[in-house]
Amino acid sequence: MAIRFMVYEPDPVLRTRAQSVNDFGAEFQTLVDDMFETMYANNGCGLAAPQIGVSLRVSVIDLAQNPFVIVNPDIVEREGQQKMDAGCLSVPGAYASVLRSQWVKVRAQDRYGTLFNVEGRGLLAECLQHEIDHLDGKLFIDHLQPLKKKMVQGKSRKFRKKNKL
């Protein structure tokens, strides 16, 4: 396993819809292991492959020591609304409240290609939507009003410069 380099906004890979995963072989398994290691090293609770420069539809998630992988995910049902503070490893040092669905049902494949459903409410719903957004070429800042988006981007740029990221 290896810690991969993070990709930061405004890198174009973060704005491109990722490609479907079709090969679940050894190279893909190494990628998933590296993604978990990279996420933990950066104190994250979710990481999408585009955030490490790999344009594949795979994300790793770990809330409360319950790690899992979603591959080629789609939201198939959603209900309600909730506003939660969001941050992102690719937009470090900046946070903002984002309105998303309160509950979602996601159909995905696991790291070996087996189909499954996962349902999430609250923080898990937020995390699932955030990670799927990454796979669709969207960032949490895209849910903000233009002025707030510019403010958050500026704060993140200052943070990256100060911390030499």
C-alpha positions in Angstrom: 0.0 0.0 0.0 1.1 3.6 -0.7 -0.1 7.0 0.1 -0.9 8.8 -3.2 -0.6 12.5 -3.9 -3.8 14.5 -3.5 -5.2 16.6 -6.4 -6.6 20.0 -5.5 -9.2 22.3 -7.0 -9.0 23.6 -9.8 -7.3 20.5 -11.3 -9.3 19.4 -14.4 -9.5 15.8 -13.3 -11.8 16.9 -10.5 -14.2 18.4 -13.1 -14.4 15.3 -15.4 -16.9 12.5 -15.1 -14.9 9.4 -14.1 -14.9 6.3 -16.2 -16.7 3.1 -15.1 -14.7 0.3 -13.5 -14.7 -2.9 -15.6 -11.5 -4.6 -14.3 -11.6 -5.6 -10.6 -8.1 -7.3 -10.8 -5.0 -6.9 -8.8 -4.2 -3.4 -10.0 -7.6 -2.2 -9.0 -7.3 -3.9 -5.6 -4.0 -2.1 -5.0 -5.7 1.2 -6.0 -8.4 0.6 -3.4 -5.9 -0.2 -0.7 -3.9 2.9 -1.6 -7.1 5.0 -1.5 -7.8 3.9 2.1 -4.3 4.6 3.2 -4.3 8.0 1.5 -7.7 8.9 3.1 -6.5 7.9 6.5 -3.2 9.8 6.1 -5.2 12.9 5.3 -7.7 12.5 8.1 -10.7 12.0 5.7 -13.8 10.0 6.0 -14.2 9.6 2.2 -12.0 9.7 -0.9 -12.8 9.4 -4.6 -10.3 8.2 -7.1 -10.3 11.5 -9.0 -8.9 13.1 -5.8 -5.7 11.2 -6.4 -5.7 11.9 -10.1 -7.3 8.6 -11.2 -10.5 9.0 -13.3 -12.3 5.9 -12.2 -15.8 5.6 -10.5 -14.6 4.3 -7.2 -14.7 5.8 -3.7 -13.7 4.6 -0.3 -15.7 5.6 2.8 -15.1 5.1 6.5 -17.4 6.6 9.1 -16.9 5.3 12.7 -14.5 2.5 11.7 -16.8 0.9 9.2 -14.9 1.0 5.9 -16.5 0.2 2.6 -16.0 0.8 -1.1 -18.5 2.0 -3.7 -17.8 1.2 -7.3 -19.8 2.6 -10.2 -22.4 4.0 -7.8 -25.8 5.5 -8.6 -28.3 7.1 -6.3 -31.6 5.3 -6.9 -33.8 6.9 -4.3 -33.6 10.0 -2.1 -35.8 11.8 0.4 -35.9 15.0 2.4 -33.4 17.7 2.8 -30.6 18.5 5.2 -28.1 21.3 5.5 -24.7 20.2 6.8 -21.2 21.7 7.0 -19.1 20.2 4.3 -15.4 20.1 3.7 -13.2 18.3 1.1 -9.7 16.9 1.0 -9.4 18.5 -2.5 -10.5 21.9 -1.2 -8.5 21.9 2.1 -8.9 24.5 4.8 -12.4 25.6 3.8 -15.9 24.6 4.9 -19.4 25.6 4.0 -23.0 24.5 4.6 -24.5 22.5 1.8 -28.1 21.4 1.2 -28.4 17.8 0.2 -30.9 14.9 0.5 -31.4 13.7 4.1 -31.7 10.0 3.0 -30.3 8.2 0.0 -30.3 4.7 -1.4 -27.3 3.9 -3.5 -26.8 0.9 -5.9 -23.1 0.1 -6.4 -20.6 -2.7 -6.7 -18.1 -3.6 -4.0 -14.4 -3.8 -4.6 -14.8 -7.2 -6.2 -17.6 -6.3 -8.5 -20.6 -7.7 -6.5 -23.7 -5.5 -6.7 -25.2 -4.2 -3.4 -27.4 -1.4 -2.0 -26.4 0.9 0.8 -28.8 3.3 2.5 -27.7 6.3 4.4 -29.2 9.0 6.5 -27.6 12.1 8.0 -23.8 12.0 7.8 -23.7 8.8 5.7 -26.1 10.3 3.2 -24.0 13.5 3.0 -20.8 11.4 2.5 -22.4 9.2 -0.2 -23.7 12.2 -2.1 -20.3 14.0 -1.7 -18.3 11.1 -3.1 -20.7 10.4 -6.0 -20.5 14.1 -6.9 -16.7 13.7 -7.2 -17.2 10.8 -9.6 -19.5 13.1 -11.6 -17.0 15.9 -11.8 -18.6 18.0 -9.1 -17.3 19.5 -5.8 -19.2 20.6 -2.8 -18.4 24.2 -3.7 -20.6 23.8 -6.8 -23.7 23.7 -4.5 -22.9 27.2 -3.2 -24.0 30.6 -4.4 -21.4 32.3 -6.6 -20.1 34.7 -4.0 -19.8 32.1 -1.3 -18.1 29.8 -3.7 -15.5 32.4 -4.5 -14.9 33.0 -0.8 -14.4 29.3 -0.1 -12.1 28.9 -3.1 -10.0 31.9 -1.9 -9.8 30.5 1.6 -8.6 27.1 0.3 -6.0 28.8 -1.9 -4.6 30.7 1.0 -4.6 27.5 3.1 -2.7 25.6 0.4 -0.2 28.4 -0.1 0.4 28.7 3.7 0.8 24.9 4.1 2.7 24.4 0.8 0.2 22.0 -0.7 
